[in-house]
Amino acid sequence: MLTNVAALLLDEVHPFELGVLCEVFGLDRRDEGLPVHDFAVVSAEGPVLNTHAGFTISTPHGLERLEEADLIAVPAGSHFMRREYPEEVLDALRRAVERGSRVLSVCSGAYVLGAAGLLDGRRCTTHWRHAEELSRRFPKAIVEPDVLYVDEGAVISSAGTAAGIDACLHLIRQEYGQEAANTLARRMVVPPHRDGGQAQYISRPLPRNSCDTVGSTLAWMEQHLDQEMSVEQLAALAHMSPRTFARRFQQETGTTPYRWLLRQRVLLAQHLLETSDLTVDTIAGRTGFGTAATLRHQFVRSLGTTPNAYRRTFRGPATTSVPDVA
């Protein structure tokens, strides 16, 4: 049973992500029928820490407090992608997992778990902006860049900011049941459940590696998203056989031509939904999906929401829209 929780802080911690952990695990809400945790904020680097927002946090708890925790949660911090971490911090995290405790990262807190070797061979995530760097720094980690959170048993990782709430509610649901998670979500005025596999709202394509042989073909594809295209046609543009083109494309982009094209079309649809008043039918034509029904199907598969719901999220309820088709 999850009873003892520690939030592990390093210098330049982000207050919001820390606040999520305090809100879920640090408040006594037994009068509402919710579980009470023995919660502590632990400093990894002295009794007073700077925050990303310009104020300081002080705590009497040092690393020794981690030894009794059932869950150690690591919130995001500035420059986590580039800094090194005290070896005693990494040792404490490794010992926690070895004795059967769990660790949780929020956003760039995943870099701390990676430095401890806890992401090696495990699926994980972080904010989409940091995902490629996480893969580079920890090549043994299996990074899933476009999901809200990943539960690998002993190690749970979540994406940026609000996805930390989703991961924490997921833990509460696991430990105490759906009713407790729903009650806490209502108290926090957040959705009670967003599945971990739901996509992050990525505003641009993830940076891709250098594409020496298919780069010009990618540029052509981006400029002709509204057109039908086959591997044979693309291979001809690249002056390769279809088999060689497919192999080179996979090597240089990490995905297949079909999946790359589908992702670009969804991204263009997102952009048009956010910035224009075009109907869903018109957007479907401009993005190569052809019909509103096809666009809706692929949009739901990729992002877990419909085009009109997405538009309302990013442009507000006053935006004129047409009904989503089945």
C-alpha positions as CSV (number, residue, x, y, z in Angstrom):
1,M,0.0,0.0,0.0
2,L,1.2,3.5,-0.9
3,T,1.5,5.3,2.4
4,N,4.9,7.1,2.5
5,V,5.7,9.5,-0.3
6,A,8.8,11.8,-0.8
7,A,9.2,14.5,-3.4
8,L,12.9,14.7,-4.3
9,L,14.0,18.2,-5.2
10,L,17.1,19.5,-6.9
11,D,18.2,23.0,-7.4
12,E,16.1,25.1,-9.9
13,V,13.0,22.9,-9.3
14,H,9.8,23.9,-11.2
15,P,7.2,25.0,-8.6
16,F,4.1,23.8,-10.6
17,E,5.3,20.2,-10.9
18,L,6.2,20.2,-7.2
19,G,2.8,21.7,-6.5
20,V,1.1,18.8,-8.3
21,L,2.8,16.3,-6.0
22,C,1.9,18.3,-2.9
23,E,-1.7,18.6,-4.0
24,V,-2.1,14.9,-4.7
25,F,0.0,13.3,-1.9
26,G,0.6,16.1,0.6
27,L,-2.8,17.3,1.7
28,D,-5.0,15.7,4.5
29,R,-8.4,15.1,2.9
30,R,-9.5,12.3,5.2
31,D,-12.8,14.1,5.8
32,E,-13.6,13.5,2.1
33,G,-12.8,9.8,2.4
34,L,-9.4,10.2,0.7
35,P,-6.2,8.4,1.8
36,V,-3.6,10.3,3.8
37,H,0.0,9.9,3.0
38,D,3.1,10.5,5.1
39,F,4.5,13.1,2.7
40,A,7.8,14.9,2.8
41,V,9.7,17.3,0.5
42,V,13.3,16.2,0.4
43,S,16.2,18.3,-0.7
44,A,19.0,16.6,-2.7
45,E,21.3,19.7,-2.5
46,G,21.2,21.4,0.8
47,P,18.4,22.8,3.1
48,V,17.6,25.7,0.8
49,L,16.9,25.3,-2.9
50,N,16.3,27.8,-5.7
51,T,13.2,27.4,-7.9
52,H,12.7,28.1,-11.6
53,A,10.3,31.0,-10.6
54,G,12.9,33.0,-8.6
55,F,12.0,32.1,-5.0
56,T,13.6,29.6,-2.6
57,I,12.3,26.5,-0.8
58,S,13.6,25.3,2.5
59,T,13.1,21.8,4.0
60,P,14.5,20.0,7.0
61,H,14.5,16.7,5.1
62,G,17.7,15.3,3.5
63,L,18.3,12.2,1.5
64,E,17.9,9.9,4.5
65,R,14.2,10.5,4.3
66,L,14.1,8.6,1.0
67,E,15.0,5.3,2.6
68,E,11.5,4.9,4.1
69,A,9.5,6.1,1.1
70,D,7.1,3.8,-0.8
71,L,7.2,6.3,-3.7
72,I,9.9,8.8,-4.6
73,A,8.6,11.5,-7.0
74,V,11.0,13.7,-9.0
75,P,9.5,17.0,-10.4
76,A,10.9,18.9,-13.3
77,G,13.7,21.4,-13.0
78,S,15.7,23.8,-15.2
79,H,18.7,22.5,-17.1
80,F,18.0,18.9,-16.1
81,M,18.8,17.9,-19.7
82,R,22.4,19.1,-19.4
83,R,23.4,18.9,-15.7
84,E,25.0,16.1,-13.7
85,Y,23.4,14.7,-10.5
86,P,25.0,13.8,-7.2
87,E,25.9,10.2,-7.0
88,E,24.3,9.8,-3.6
89,V,20.9,10.9,-5.2
90,L,21.2,8.3,-7.9
91,D,22.2,5.6,-5.4
92,A,19.1,6.4,-3.3
93,L,16.9,6.1,-6.3
94,R,18.4,2.7,-7.2
95,R,18.1,1.4,-3.7
96,A,14.4,2.4,-3.6
97,V,13.6,0.3,-6.7
98,E,15.7,-2.6,-5.5
99,R,13.7,-2.8,-2.2
100,G,10.4,-2.7,-4.0
101,S,9.5,1.0,-3.9
102,R,8.4,3.0,-6.9
103,V,9.8,6.1,-8.5
104,L,7.9,8.7,-10.5
105,S,9.2,11.5,-12.7
106,V,7.3,14.6,-13.9
107,C,8.4,16.1,-17.2
108,S,12.2,16.6,-17.2
109,G,12.5,14.7,-13.9
110,A,12.9,11.7,-16.2
111,Y,16.5,12.8,-16.7
112,V,17.3,12.1,-13.1
113,L,15.8,8.6,-13.4
114,G,17.8,8.1,-16.6
115,A,21.0,9.1,-14.9
116,A,20.3,6.5,-12.2
117,G,20.0,3.8,-14.9
118,L,16.3,3.3,-14.1
119,L,15.1,3.9,-17.6
120,D,17.4,1.3,-19.2
121,G,15.3,-1.2,-21.0
122,R,12.1,0.4,-19.9
123,R,9.5,2.4,-21.8
124,C,9.3,6.0,-20.6
125,T,8.3,9.5,-21.6
126,T,8.9,13.2,-20.9
127,H,7.8,16.5,-22.4
128,W,7.8,16.2,-26.2
129,R,10.4,19.0,-26.4
130,H,12.9,17.0,-24.4
131,A,12.2,13.5,-25.8
132,E,14.9,13.4,-28.5
133,E,17.5,14.6,-26.1
134,L,16.4,12.0,-23.5
135,S,16.9,9.3,-26.2
136,R,20.3,10.6,-27.0
137,R,21.5,10.9,-23.5
138,F,20.1,7.5,-22.4
139,P,20.2,5.3,-25.5
140,K,19.1,2.2,-23.6
141,A,15.8,3.9,-22.6
142,I,12.7,3.2,-24.8
143,V,11.4,6.7,-25.1
144,E,7.7,7.2,-26.2
145,P,7.6,10.9,-27.1
146,D,3.9,11.5,-27.6
147,V,2.1,9.9,-24.6
148,L,1.0,11.4,-21.3
149,Y,2.6,8.9,-19.0
150,V,4.1,5.4,-19.0
151,D,3.7,2.9,-16.1
152,E,6.5,0.3,-16.1
153,G,5.7,-1.0,-12.6
154,A,8.6,0.2,-10.5
155,V,9.2,3.3,-12.7
156,I,6.5,5.7,-13.8
157,S,7.3,8.7,-16.1
158,S,5.0,11.5,-17.2
159,A,5.1,14.2,-19.8
160,G,5.0,17.9,-19.3
161,T,3.2,19.8,-16.5
162,A,-0.4,18.7,-16.4
163,A,0.4,15.1,-17.5
164,G,2.0,14.8,-14.0
165,I,-1.5,15.1,-12.6
166,D,-2.7,12.3,-14.9
167,A,0.1,10.0,-13.7
168,C,-0.6,10.8,-10.0
169,L,-4.3,10.1,-10.4
170,H,-3.4,6.9,-12.2
171,L,-1.4,5.9,-9.1
172,I,-4.3,6.8,-6.8
173,R,-6.6,4.7,-9.0
174,Q,-4.3,1.7,-8.8
175,E,-3.8,1.9,-5.1
176,Y,-7.2,3.0,-3.8
177,G,-9.7,2.4,-6.7
178,Q,-11.7,4.5,-9.1
179,E,-13.9,6.2,-6.5
180,A,-10.9,7.7,-4.7
181,A,-9.3,8.9,-8.0
182,N,-12.6,10.5,-9.1
183,T,-13.1,12.2,-5.7
184,L,-9.6,13.6,-5.8
185,A,-10.0,14.8,-9.4
186,R,-13.3,16.6,-8.6
187,R,-11.6,18.2,-5.7
188,M,-8.8,19.4,-8.0
189,V,-11.2,20.3,-10.8
190,V,-9.4,18.2,-13.4
191,P,-10.6,15.3,-15.7
192,P,-10.7,12.1,-13.6
193,H,-9.0,10.0,-16.2
194,R,-6.9,10.6,-19.3
195,D,-5.3,7.4,-20.4
196,G,-1.5,7.2,-20.4
197,G,-1.5,6.5,-24.1
198,Q,-3.4,9.7,-25.0
199,A,-1.2,11.9,-27.1
200,Q,0.5,15.0,-26.0
201,Y,-0.5,18.1,-27.9
202,I,2.7,18.5,-29.9
203,S,2.8,21.8,-31.7
204,R,5.4,20.9,-34.2
205,P,7.2,17.8,-35.5
206,L,9.8,16.3,-33.3
207,P,13.3,17.3,-34.5
208,R,14.5,14.7,-36.9
209,N,18.0,13.4,-37.4
210,S,20.0,14.4,-40.4
211,C,18.4,12.9,-43.5
212,D,21.3,12.8,-46.0
213,T,19.6,10.8,-48.7
214,V,15.8,11.4,-48.2
215,G,15.9,15.0,-47.1
216,S,14.8,16.5,-50.4
217,T,12.0,13.9,-50.7
218,L,10.8,14.9,-47.2
219,A,10.7,18.5,-48.3
220,W,8.7,17.6,-51.4
221,M,6.3,15.5,-49.2
222,E,5.7,18.4,-46.8
223,Q,4.8,20.7,-49.7
224,H,2.4,18.2,-51.2
225,L,0.5,16.8,-48.3
226,D,-2.8,17.2,-50.1
227,Q,-1.8,14.8,-52.8
228,E,-1.8,11.0,-52.9
229,M,1.7,9.5,-52.9
230,S,3.1,6.0,-53.0
231,V,6.4,4.5,-52.0
232,E,7.1,3.8,-55.7
233,Q,6.5,7.5,-56.5
234,L,8.6,8.7,-53.6
235,A,11.4,6.3,-54.5
236,A,11.4,7.6,-58.0
237,L,11.8,11.2,-56.7
238,A,14.8,10.0,-54.6
239,H,16.2,8.0,-57.5
240,M,16.1,4.8,-55.6
241,S,14.4,1.5,-55.9
242,P,11.3,1.2,-53.6
243,R,13.0,-1.3,-51.4
244,T,16.1,0.8,-50.9
245,F,14.0,4.0,-50.4
246,A,11.9,2.3,-47.7
247,R,15.0,1.1,-45.9
248,R,16.8,4.4,-46.1
249,F,13.7,6.3,-45.0
250,Q,13.4,4.0,-41.9
251,Q,17.1,4.5,-41.0
252,E,17.0,8.3,-41.4
253,T,13.7,9.2,-39.9
254,G,13.0,6.3,-37.5
255,T,9.6,5.5,-39.1
256,T,8.0,4.4,-42.3
257,P,6.9,6.8,-45.1
258,Y,3.2,6.1,-44.4
259,R,3.6,6.9,-40.7
260,W,5.7,10.0,-41.4
261,L,3.2,11.3,-43.9
262,L,0.3,10.6,-41.6
263,R,2.0,12.5,-38.7
264,Q,2.6,15.5,-41.0
265,R,-1.0,15.6,-42.1
266,V,-2.3,15.5,-38.6
267,L,0.1,18.3,-37.6
268,L,-1.1,20.4,-40.5
269,A,-4.7,19.7,-39.5
270,Q,-3.9,20.8,-36.0
271,H,-2.4,24.0,-37.3
272,L,-5.4,24.8,-39.5
273,L,-7.9,24.0,-36.7
274,E,-6.0,26.4,-34.4
275,T,-5.4,29.3,-36.8
276,S,-8.3,29.3,-39.3
277,D,-12.1,29.1,-39.6
278,L,-12.0,26.5,-42.4
279,T,-14.5,23.8,-42.1
280,V,-13.5,20.3,-41.2
281,D,-14.3,19.2,-44.8
282,T,-12.0,21.8,-46.2
283,I,-9.2,21.0,-43.8
284,A,-9.6,17.3,-44.7
285,G,-9.0,18.2,-48.4
286,R,-6.0,20.4,-47.7
287,T,-4.3,17.8,-45.5
288,G,-4.8,14.9,-47.9
289,F,-7.3,13.0,-45.8
290,G,-10.0,13.6,-48.4
291,T,-13.1,13.5,-46.3
292,A,-14.1,14.8,-42.9
293,A,-14.8,11.2,-41.8
294,T,-11.3,10.1,-42.6
295,L,-9.8,13.1,-40.9
296,R,-11.8,12.5,-37.8
297,H,-10.8,8.8,-37.7
298,Q,-7.1,9.6,-38.0
299,F,-7.3,12.6,-35.6
300,V,-8.9,10.4,-32.9
301,R,-6.4,7.7,-33.4
302,S,-3.5,10.1,-33.2
303,L,-4.6,12.5,-30.5
304,G,-7.5,10.9,-28.7
305,T,-9.9,13.7,-29.5
306,T,-12.1,14.9,-32.5
307,P,-11.2,17.9,-34.8
308,N,-14.0,20.0,-33.4
309,A,-13.1,19.2,-29.8
310,Y,-9.5,20.1,-30.5
311,R,-10.5,23.4,-32.1
312,R,-12.6,24.3,-29.0
313,T,-9.7,23.4,-26.7
314,F,-7.3,25.8,-28.5
315,R,-9.7,28.5,-29.7
316,G,-12.5,28.6,-27.1
317,P,-16.2,27.7,-27.2
318,A,-17.2,30.7,-29.3
319,T,-15.5,29.3,-32.4
320,T,-17.9,28.3,-35.1
321,S,-17.7,24.7,-36.1
322,V,-19.6,22.0,-38.0
323,P,-20.7,18.7,-36.4
324,D,-18.1,15.9,-36.4
325,V,-19.2,13.1,-38.6
326,A,-19.3,9.6,-37.4
